[in-house]
Amino acid sequence: MWHNVQAAPADVILGLTEAFRADGNPHKVNLGVGVYQDDAGRTPILQAVKEAEKILVATEVSKNYLPIPGVASFAEPVRELVFGASHPALREKRVVTAQTPGGTAALRVGADLLRKFLPQATTVWISDPTWANHKGVFAAFPQKAYPYYDPVHIGIDFPAMLATLATVPAGDIVVLHACCHNPSGFDLNREQWDEVAALAAAKKWIPFLDFAYQGFAHGLAEDRYAVTKLAETGLDMLVASSYSKNFGLYNERCGALSVVAPSENEAAVAMSHLKTVIRVLYSNPPAHGGMIIATILADQGLRSQWEGEVTAMRRHLIDMRRLLVDGLKERGVNRDFSFIIRQNGMFSYTSLDNRAVDWLRREKHIYMVAGGRINLAGLTTKNIDYVCDSIKEAIAG
């Protein structure tokens, strides 16, 4: 069957990680992998998660199948986390939520749900650049890009973005990063989100928000502004949320898909079809991650502990940004990297070209994605000086 079939290309990020693991140099640094790491270079299990697991071990009595939408106690607190407990859409019962195996599955379930009811000509609009997997997740749809990152001025080309979104036909799907844009790190401000929401309402396209990093930009409540603003419009919209990052549940694969409808009745209809999509994809999600999240969000002590840990992770990322910018400035690097401080989350487009990226990997064993995207969580107080020295040398060369 496979004799005359060409092998698929390796995943860029995972391939980079494999090369890093095979590298025996003691000074090697991985700035490519998309996971949070602490200052010791570890991806920790949060203490709130450990405490929740103790409760689950002591109280769990069955490994029976979950319902199709997941853990029964999961959806309501997750909706409140994503939209805010007092949001009108929740009071009006216009939002339904299903637990999914990670944020990627949430995106794919949403894509399959939309594909079921939208005509073949419907186009999915994706930011330029975007998370590489978006293109594969929405492969069943025609795709177009809307402008986002401006490499000349190093920021968002918001006028071009808005002008393109103004041409999107009613019923098309627009994929938006709710915060911590991956890969650029640049986010819209509140006034810009207001304009996007007003445009969506006027043009009646369907917002699909990828919400993978809640809490990693400014705070759990602050980071949901885009979601809450767009949900106020009364449009049909979808939100895919991930709990790999802010709960540290990478290998438990826990996410959620929330569908917002104009009315309670329409939301119920959406949920009925959401279940049919899930049934043929994976039948029902794995339990453990959803039970951990439900346990933490239901217990005030555990929730406070978790919120403190999210704050600590966010502050660590901010500290690494400042240390990188300050370190390059102190070394007299002939380039202004202060824009890195204006970015949010784990990722940064550093403006380093592929020549520098290749040189850093070859000569200094510092691994980053082509185009100069780095994960700030790969930096530590132990390797920051080495990285700054190496970047200075790469630019000078």
HELIX and SHEET records of a PDB file:
HELIX    1   1 VAL A   12  ALA A   22  1                                  11    
HELIX    2   2 GLN A   47  THR A   59  1                                  13    
HELIX    3   3 ALA A   75  PHE A   83  1                                   9    
HELIX    4   4 PRO A   88  ARG A   91  1                                   4    
HELIX    5   5 GLY A  102  PHE A  117  1                                  16    
HELIX    6   6 ASN A  133  VAL A  137  1                                   5    
HELIX    7   7 PHE A  158  LEU A  165  1                                   8    
HELIX    8   8 ARG A  190  LYS A  203  1                                  14    
HELIX    9   9 GLU A  222  ARG A  224  5                                   3    
HELIX   10  10 TYR A  225  ALA A  231  1                                   7    
HELIX   11  11 TYR A  250  GLU A  252  5                                   3    
HELIX   12  12 GLU A  264  LEU A  281  1                                  18    
HELIX   13  13 ALA A  287  ALA A  298  1                                  12    
HELIX   14  14 GLN A  300  GLU A  330  1                                  31    
HELIX   15  15 PHE A  339  ARG A  342  1                                   4    
HELIX   16  16 ASN A  354  LYS A  364  1                                  11    
HELIX   17  17 LEU A  376  GLY A  378  5                                   3    
HELIX   18  18 ILE A  384  ALA A  396  1                                  13    
SHEET    1   A 2 VAL A  29  ASN A  30  0                                        
SHEET    2   A 2 ILE A 366  TYR A 367  1                                        
SHEET    1   B 7 VAL A  95  THR A 100  0                                        
SHEET    2   B 7 GLY A 255  VAL A 260 -1                                        
SHEET    3   B 7 MET A 237  SER A 242 -1                                        
SHEET    4   B 7 ILE A 206  PHE A 211  1                                        
SHEET    5   B 7 ILE A 173  HIS A 177  1                                        
SHEET    6   B 7 VAL A 124  ASP A 128  1                                        
SHEET    7   B 7 GLN A 143  PRO A 147  1                                        
SHEET    1   C 2 TYR A 149  ASP A 150  0                                        
SHEET    2   C 2 GLY A 155  ILE A 156 -1                                        
SHEET    1   D 2 PHE A 347  TYR A 349  0                                        
SHEET    2   D 2 ARG A 373  ASN A 375 -1                                        
END                                                                             
